[in-house]
Amino acid sequence: MVEQGRKLVTIFGGSGFIGTQLTQDLARRGYAVRVAVRRPDLAGHVRMFGFPGQVQPIQANLRFPDSVAAAVRGADIVINLVGILFEKGAQRFSAVQVQGAKTVAELSRAAGVKTLIHMSALGAATDSPSAYQRAKARGEAEVFKAFPQAIVIRPSLVFGQGDGFFNLFGFLARTFPVMPLIGRNTSIQPVYVGDVAEAIARAADGMVRTGKVYELGGAEILTMEQVIERVLEETQRKRLVLPLASGIAKPLAGLMALLPKPLLTPDQVVQLGIDNVVSEKARREKRTLEAFGLNPTTLDAVLPSYMWRFRRNGEFDRHANPLVNG
């Protein structure tokens, strides 16, 4: 039971990378939080973020409307963080990021939910060459159709301890003598997970206008080549950097896509060829972190706190001479 007078938030995907941070932020604000996930038995760690009973994992799957209806019942605020980076089995872009987004929005409206926050992705566009980005755009359209006053959050690549981006390149730098470089001149604007979570929490607090799309980018815009250079600097590794044209990278990614958890897919190769930065229109209209009263956290403030693990001697190299490379 939710304590009388305490607002209830349902977070779909609340035990993931961004969701874990967001759940903590909302619990500290005093919300009661339902963490709706496919496997609540694997989400027990979220309970520790609040006092007993404040944070509760529950079972829900966006492909099953009855479970979604149960998850949003009685909620004041619903936040949908669910997304997939690659397709596998029944987990298809159309099922999760389009139909799933529609289901959450429609059932939230039917349940009388006051605030709906939907996380999309920077670069979402119906005419994108990337299937992932097209699905994200279609999902946004379904959300606004069902719930016109929804708030849509589009983050760029999100970094922080446990991310799937810098940690992947750190692993490659530690494991292989060659670093692949795809999309050499593609620009990205990595945004800190703590900033994304805080922006969503402030949206839940009612601090921004509804019915809008907000684009969240970080303090720096880097090319992919600069990203690789940054990873090698942080991991204190010297590696041959090998630029790969998409014609070569796509077949290699096709083989990797056969793995249980692919390191790279052909669609992700396509995405790496598309700039991923906040649009000029969003900046002009102040639909960025500025709208939430936030200054973006720099890479320098965060990367050293977790990229040290990929150095030759791990934590023992944290204060070593940065010019000594392995």
N, C-alpha and C positions, 0 to 999 in steps of 0.2 A: 504494500500500500504506500502511496505517495503522501507525505506529510501535508496536511492541509495548509494552503497558502504557498506551497513550494511549487514552482513551475517545473513541468516535466518535459524533458527533451528526449526524443528518440533519435539515435544516430545509427543509420545504416552504414556498416563498415567501420564501426567505432573502435575496433581492436587492431586496426592496421597502423601503418607508419604515421599518417596524419591523424587518424582517429584516436590513437593512444594519447597524443599530445592534446588534442581537442577535448577529450574526455576529462583529462586532468584540469584543463582550464575551466571547463564548465562546472566541474565538481567544486573547485575552489570558489566559484562565484555563488555556490549554494543551490544550483539546480539539482533536481533528481534526474538521473540519466539512465535511459534504457539503451544498452549497446546491442543492436540487432545484427546478428551475424549468422552465417550458415552453420558454424560449429561452436556453440557457446561453451562446450567442454574445453575448448582451446583458448578461451578468452577470459579465464579466471583472473588473470593478472590485473584486469581493469577494476576489479572490486576494491583493490587497495588504494585507489585514488580518492575515495571518499569515506565517510563514516559508515558503519554497518548498515546495509540496505539502501544507501544513497545511489550506488552504481550497480546496475543489474544487467548481466548478459542475458539475452533472450534469443531464441531461434527464429530466424526469418531468412527467406530466400526470395529475391526479387522476381524469380520465375514462377513463384507460387503466391497468387494474390491473397489467399486466405491468411497466410503467415504475415504478409505485409499489413493487412487490415488489423490483425491482432496487435502488431507492433506499434501502429500509430494511434490505436484507440486510447482516448483520454489525453493524448499529448498536446501540449501547447505549441511546441516547436518541433519540426522534423528536419533533420539534416541528412542528406543523401551523399555519402562519400564513395559509394561503390563504383568501381571501374575495373576493367581488366586491360592489361597491356598487350596480351596476345590471346588468340582464340584456341580453345582446347575442348573437345567433347561438346557438351551442351552449353558451355560458356562461350557464347558468340557475342560479337559486338552488338548485333541487332537485338539479341535477347536481353543483354544486361544494360547496355548504355542507351538503348532506344526504348524498347518495350518496358524494361525495368524502371527507367526514369519516369515513363508515362504512368506506370502502375502506382508508384510512390506518390506522384503528384495528384492523380485522380482520387486515390483512397485517402490522402491527406485532406483534400478539399471536402470529400464526403464526410470525414470524421470531424470536421469543424476546426482543423488545425489553423492556428492564427498566423504562423510564420513558417515558410518552407525555404530552406537553403539548399541549393543543388550545386555540387562541385563538378565542373566540367574541366576543360583544359585549354590553355592558351594555344591558339592556332585552329580551334574548332571552326570548320567552314564546310558548307555543303558541296563546294566545288574543289575541296582539297584532293590532291592525288593520294592522300593517305586514308585508308579505310577507317582507321582509328579516329582520325579527326573528323571525317564525315559523320561517323556514328555519334560522336560527341555533339556535333551541331544539330543533328536530327533529334537527339535527346533533349537538348535545350528547347527546341521548338515544341516538343511534346509537353515539356514542363510548363512553358508559358501558356500554351493552349489550355491546359487543365487548371493552372493556378497562375493567373496573370500577374499577381503581386509577388511572385517568387523572387528570390535573390539568387543570381547565378555567379559563382566564383570560378574564374579561369586562371589557375596558377601556371607559371612557367615550370620548368623542371625544378622539383623540390629537393633541396639538399638538407642534410643533417644526419646525425648518428643513426645508422640503420637505413639510410637511403639506398636506392637501387641504381644510382647513377655513378657518383664518385667512388662508392665502394666497389662497383664493378670494375672500373678502370684501375683502382688500386690493386684489386686482385690480379688483373691482367699484367700490371707492372711488376708485381711480385713473382708471378708464375712464368711469364714468357720473356724471351730476349727481345721480342719485337712488339711494338705497340701499334695496332691498326688504327688508322685515321680515316674516318668516313665523314664526308661533308666538311672538308677542310676549312672553307670560308663561311660556313653556316654560323649565324649569330644566335646565341642563347642568352637568357637573362635569369640565371638560377636564383630561386627565392627560398629563404630559410623556412623550414617546417614550423618553427615557433611563430614566425610572422603570419604564415597562412592560418594556423590554428587560432591565433589571437584575432585575426581579421574575422574569421567565421564566428568566434565567440562574441565579438562586438556586434556583428550582424544580428546574432541571436538576442543581444541586449537591446536591439532597436536603434543602433547608432547610425545606420545608413538608410538611404531611400530604397524602397522596395520596387519590384518590377524592372530592375536594372541588371546589367552584366558588368561585373568588375574584373579587371585584368590585373593580376598580381605578378610583378617582376621584382627582381632583387636590385642591389645597389650597383652591380656591374654587368656590362654586356661583353661577352667573350665570344671569340670564334672557337670552333671545335679544336683547331690547332692550339689555341691558347689554353683550352681546357686540358689537353694532353700535357702541355708544358707545365701547367699548374700541378697536375697529378704527379708528374715525375719529380717536381720540386718538393712536394709534400712528402713523397715516399722516399726521397733521397736515392732515386734510382737513375741509372743511365741506360736508356734503351733506344734502339733504332726505331724511329717513327716511320711507319710505312703507309703512305696515302693509298687508299683503295677507291677506285672508281666504282660507281654504283653497279656497273655491268659485271664487275668481279664480286663486289660485296653481296649482291642479292643472291646469287647461287650459293655462296658460302653460308649466308643467313638461312637459306632454305634448308640446308643440312642441319644447322643448329636448331631450327624450329622443330625438328623431330625429337629433340631431347624432352624429357618430362617437364623441365623448366628451362625453356630456351634462353640462351644468353643474348640472342639477337634473332629477329625475324625479318623477312623481306619488307614488311610494312614499316618496321622501325628504321630500316635503311632509307626508305622514302622520307620518313619524318626527319632524319638527320640531314636531309638535303633542303629542309624548309626552315627559314629563320623563325625563332621562337622568342619574340620580344613583345613588350607592351606596345600597342598601336599608338600612333600619334593622336588619333581621335580620343582614345581613352585617357591619355595624358591631358589633352586639352579640356575634356569634360570632367576631369578629376575623378575618374572611375578606376582609381589605382589604390595602392596602399595608403595614399594621401587621404582618401575618403574616410579611412578608418582611424586617421590620426596616428599612423605608424610610419616610422622611418625604417627603410629596409636594413636588415642586418648584413654586414659584409661577409664575404667568404673568409677573409683573414681572421675574423672573430670566431669562426666555427670549425673550419677544415682541420686546423692543427689538433683539435680536441679528439679526433677519431681517425684521421688518416695515418697517424704514427704507427698504427698496427701493421701497416704494409711495408715498413722499413725492415732492413736486414735483421736488426736486433730488437724490433718491436719497441716496447716502452723504454728500453734502455738507450734508445737513440733519440728520445724526445728532446733531450737537452744537449745532444751531440752537435758537433760542427756540421752545419748544413751543407758544407762543401764536400764532405766525405760521402761518396756515393757507393752503392752496392750494385 
